[in-house]
Amino acid sequence: EQGLQLLELGGSVEEDYIRIARCFEATRQRCCRLEQDGQRAREQLARVESERAALEVKLKHARNQVEVEMKKRHRAEAELEKQERKLQLVLELLMQEPWGKEALSREHCSVLSALAGRRLGAALAPVRRSSVVDESCQSLLSHSDISYDRTEDDV
């Protein structure tokens, strides 16, 4: 009986098979497009990861360079302060000695007094920045804004 029913529904079953076949074909084509899209996405991801890795290397080198330059700057500032202290002591000695004032002209004495006063104020300042570097710009790349946290380097 089932065979007879299938034979009677023969025309409709063929149309159902054709619809099913078309659906399978549409699904297959969609899967092919999705596979191609996935492949393009994987290639793009590989390129982006490669660029990211290159940028991380550059960032690491830049951080190291900034650290080296900061150390050099701190050493130079320490040396400058040391030399300023020596100069201050020499100036104070010259100003205190009676023969020092006699050996120097009035103009030299006033210049040395003014210089001693400025140097003394600068030497007593808690933190002194080099006057050669213009730090008034409030740059986005200011050393005070840079984070030296290296926890991200290991990621």
Secondary structure, DSSP 8 states (H G I E B T S, - for coil): -HHHHHHHTHHHHHHHHHHHHHHHHHHHHHHHHHHHHHHHHHHHHHHHHHHHHHHHHHHHHHHHHHHHHHHHHHHHHHHHHHHHHHHHHHHHHHHHSHHHHHHS-HHHHHHHHHHHHHHHHHHHSSS---SSS--TT--TT-TTT-----GGGG-
